Amino acid sequence: MTMDKRGPRGQGGRGGRGGKAAAKKGGRAKSRFLFRRRKFCKFCEEKVEYIDYKDVRLLQGFIPERSKILPRRISGTCSTHQRGLMKAIKRARNIALVSFTSE
């Protein structure tokens, strides 16, 4: 085993499959053909300025079974409405309208 600038095995990068071997296996080639619908902010579309913490039915849609707040990349909300949504969920949890845990 020879040691050179690229590491103990003579491979560049941080390890794992890389380069031509991964390309031959079709690592990223398949993801090019998947079509994802563009996510949009539900609150911007309805022109909501304030997200009410007392509207439990609305807030439940952004809390899955594990009782975590859905991130923007999954829910599709914009940053301003995501901050308001987070604040509303936390307020609703503090006055026991929404549970902190799933059970």
C-alpha positions in Angstrom: 0.0 0.0 0.0 1.5 3.3 -1.1 0.9 6.6 0.5 0.7 9.7 -1.7 -1.1 13.0 -1.6 -4.5 11.6 -2.3 -4.7 9.2 0.7 -3.9 5.7 1.7 -5.5 4.0 -1.3 -4.7 6.6 -3.9 -8.3 7.7 -4.5 -9.4 11.3 -4.5 -12.4 12.6 -2.7 -13.9 11.6 0.7 -14.6 8.0 0.0 -17.6 6.1 -1.2 -18.5 5.6 -4.8 -17.4 8.3 -7.1 -16.5 9.1 -10.6 -17.1 6.8 -13.5 -18.1 3.8 -11.4 -21.1 5.6 -9.9 -22.1 7.1 -13.3 -22.1 3.6 -14.9 -24.4 2.3 -12.2 -26.9 5.0 -13.0 -26.6 6.9 -9.7 -27.8 10.3 -10.9 -29.0 9.5 -14.4 -32.4 8.3 -13.1 -33.2 11.4 -11.1 -33.0 13.5 -14.3 -36.2 11.9 -15.6 -38.3 12.4 -12.5 -40.7 15.3 -12.7 -41.5 17.1 -9.5 -44.4 19.5 -9.2 -43.3 22.9 -8.0 -44.3 23.5 -4.4 -46.2 26.7 -3.7 -47.1 28.5 -0.5 -50.7 27.8 0.4 -50.8 31.0 2.6 -49.5 33.3 -0.2 -52.1 31.9 -2.6 -55.0 32.6 -0.2 -53.4 36.0 0.8 -53.2 35.1 4.5 -51.4 37.8 6.5 -51.7 36.3 10.0 -51.8 32.6 10.9 -54.1 32.2 13.8 -52.9 29.8 16.6 -56.5 29.0 17.5 -57.2 27.4 14.1 -56.2 23.9 15.2 -57.5 22.2 12.0 -55.1 24.3 9.9 -52.2 23.7 12.2 -52.7 19.9 12.3 -51.9 19.7 8.6 -48.4 20.9 9.3 -47.7 18.5 12.1 -47.2 14.8 11.2 -47.6 11.8 13.6 -44.3 12.4 15.3 -45.5 15.9 16.3 -42.7 17.7 14.6 -43.2 20.9 12.6 -42.9 20.2 8.9 -39.9 22.0 7.3 -40.3 24.4 4.3 -38.8 22.0 1.8 -41.6 19.5 2.5 -44.6 21.7 3.2 -43.8 24.2 0.4 -44.5 27.3 2.5 -42.5 30.5 2.0 -40.1 31.7 4.6 -42.3 34.4 6.1 -45.3 32.2 6.4 -43.1 29.3 7.8 -42.0 31.6 10.6 -45.6 32.6 11.4 -46.7 28.9 11.2 -43.9 27.9 13.6 -44.9 30.6 16.0 -48.6 29.7 15.8 -47.9 26.0 16.5 -45.7 26.8 19.5 -48.4 29.1 20.9 -51.1 26.5 20.4 -48.9 23.9 22.1 -48.3 26.2 25.1 -52.1 26.6 25.7 -52.7 22.9 25.1 -54.6 23.2 21.8 -52.0 21.1 20.0 -50.1 18.3 21.7 -46.3 18.3 22.1 -46.1 14.5 21.5 -48.0 12.0 19.5 -49.4 10.1 22.5 
